[in-house]
Amino acid sequence: MITFKAQSDAENTIRDATELVAQVPAWLQADHDQLTAKVLRHPERAEIAAPVQEQLIVELYSK
């Protein structure tokens, strides 16, 4: 579980960022009011929308 302290310096930034999120992925549970999140399970690759080429990462770190 991820939580943030109330009245922390990052609270306003986090609240602004959570307002931009229209949909929470199925593998994540988020409570925008309490500023908490819980990872319910490992996501499948198809559920991640980031344009990442895993093979390039493997090649970079294998050098």
Residue frames relative to the residue before (quaternion, step in Angstrom):
aa qw qx qy qz dx dy dz
M 1.0000 0.0000 0.0000 0.0000 0.00 0.00 0.00
I 0.2172 -0.7525 0.6119 0.1105 3.53 -1.08 0.81
T 0.0574 0.7891 -0.6084 0.0624 3.59 -0.81 1.01
F 0.2381 -0.7476 0.6023 0.1474 3.54 -1.28 0.43
K 0.5205 -0.6293 0.4777 0.3238 3.53 -1.08 0.72
A 0.4894 -0.6249 0.5161 0.3218 3.53 -1.10 0.71
Q 0.8260 0.1991 -0.1852 0.4937 3.54 -1.10 0.76
S 0.3780 0.7088 -0.5142 0.3006 3.62 1.11 0.49
D 0.6591 -0.5236 0.3646 0.3982 3.58 -1.23 0.41
A 0.7127 0.4677 -0.2525 0.4577 3.57 1.07 -0.70
E 0.4183 0.7531 -0.4493 0.2365 3.61 1.22 -0.23
N 0.6895 0.4713 -0.3040 0.4583 3.63 0.78 -0.89
T 0.6378 0.5218 -0.3261 0.4632 3.57 0.98 -0.79
I 0.6624 0.5006 -0.2998 0.4699 3.57 0.95 -0.88
R 0.6490 0.5073 -0.3242 0.4652 3.59 0.93 -0.83
D 0.6381 0.5162 -0.3289 0.4671 3.61 0.97 -0.78
A 0.6715 0.5017 -0.2987 0.4563 3.58 0.95 -0.86
T 0.6716 0.4934 -0.3155 0.4538 3.61 0.95 -0.77
E 0.6006 0.5541 -0.3656 0.4457 3.60 1.14 -0.45
L 0.6387 0.5371 -0.3202 0.4484 3.59 1.18 -0.49
V 0.6296 0.5429 -0.3312 0.4462 3.58 1.21 -0.43
A 0.2403 -0.8004 0.5367 0.1162 3.54 -0.53 1.19
Q 0.8102 0.1003 -0.0182 0.5772 3.57 1.03 -0.78
V 0.2810 -0.7386 0.5917 0.1593 3.55 -0.94 0.94
P 0.5039 -0.6620 0.4529 0.3206 3.63 -0.84 0.89
A 0.6313 -0.5713 0.3797 0.3619 3.58 -1.20 0.58
W 0.6846 0.4912 -0.2892 0.4542 3.61 1.10 -0.57
L 0.7088 0.3969 -0.2308 0.5355 3.58 1.33 -0.01
Q 0.1714 -0.7567 0.6224 0.1030 3.57 -1.05 0.79
A 0.0023 -0.8224 0.5676 -0.0387 3.61 -0.64 1.07
D 0.1425 -0.7396 0.6529 0.0800 3.51 -1.15 0.80
H 0.2760 -0.8121 0.4947 0.1399 3.56 -0.16 1.30
D 0.6408 0.5390 -0.3315 0.4347 3.59 1.06 -0.65
Q 0.7527 0.3692 -0.1937 0.5096 3.57 0.96 -0.89
L 0.3447 -0.7574 0.4759 0.2847 3.61 1.33 -0.16
T 0.4890 0.6144 -0.4702 0.4029 3.56 0.80 1.07
A 0.0458 -0.7718 0.6331 0.0359 3.54 -1.26 0.49
K 0.0936 -0.7824 0.6145 0.0385 3.53 -1.15 0.67
V 0.3322 -0.7147 0.5817 0.2013 3.54 -0.91 0.97
L 0.2807 -0.8011 0.5115 0.1331 3.57 -0.53 1.20
R 0.7806 -0.1061 0.0980 0.6081 3.57 1.11 -0.71
H 0.6068 -0.5177 0.4332 0.4197 3.56 -1.26 0.19
P 0.4032 -0.7200 0.4964 0.2693 3.62 -0.81 0.86
E 0.4649 -0.6210 0.5501 0.3092 3.53 -1.25 0.52
R 0.6293 -0.5553 0.3756 0.3932 3.60 -1.09 0.59
A 0.6440 0.5405 -0.3209 0.4361 3.60 0.99 -0.78
E 0.6579 0.5209 -0.3037 0.4512 3.60 1.19 -0.47
I 0.6417 0.4990 -0.3211 0.4860 3.59 1.26 -0.16
A 0.2724 -0.8198 0.4903 0.1154 3.55 -0.53 1.22
A 0.4665 0.6905 -0.4487 0.3229 3.62 1.23 -0.11
P 0.4088 -0.7198 0.5031 0.2483 3.59 -0.90 0.89
V 0.2077 0.7929 -0.5308 0.2153 3.56 0.30 1.31
Q 0.1932 -0.7411 0.6305 0.1265 3.53 -1.07 0.81
E 0.3359 -0.7957 0.4714 0.1783 3.54 -0.09 1.34
Q 0.6205 0.5684 -0.3512 0.4105 3.58 0.97 -0.79
L 0.6400 0.5201 -0.3316 0.4581 3.61 1.02 -0.71
I 0.6244 0.5235 -0.3344 0.4736 3.60 1.07 -0.69
V 0.6463 0.5132 -0.3144 0.4692 3.57 0.95 -0.89
E 0.6593 0.5097 -0.3072 0.4596 3.59 0.92 -0.87
L 0.6469 0.5304 -0.3230 0.4426 3.59 0.94 -0.82
Y 0.7562 0.3984 -0.2143 0.4728 3.58 0.80 -1.00
S 0.6256 0.5348 -0.3560 0.4427 3.60 1.20 -0.19
K 0.5327 0.6358 -0.4055 0.3842 3.60 1.26 -0.08
